[in-house]
Amino acid sequence: MLIAIADVCSRTLAGYNVCIFAYGQTGSGKTHTMSGTDTIHTEGRGINYRALDDLFSIRDVREDEVS
């Protein structure tokens, strides 16, 4: 699943509009999947926070490409 999120992040930076959407029955874990349980520690983060981490990491790597 995280590979798919990395693909979404790279497409975002390529200029595509993307959306990460969760649906399902009440109590099935959508909030847990999207947000996680512990946002301070990396292993407890959900998809939203991990995607943001990826985007900021890519930004830091590409920082000297933009002047």
PEVEN-V555621 format. One record per helix or strand. SS is the DSSP state (a for helix, b for strand). FROM is the first residue (numbers start at 1). LEN is the number of residues. Records with the same first field share a line. If there is no record, write none. Layout:
SS->FROM-LEN  FROM-LEN
//
This chain:
a->2-12  30-6  42-3  47-15  63-3
b->36-1  45-1
//
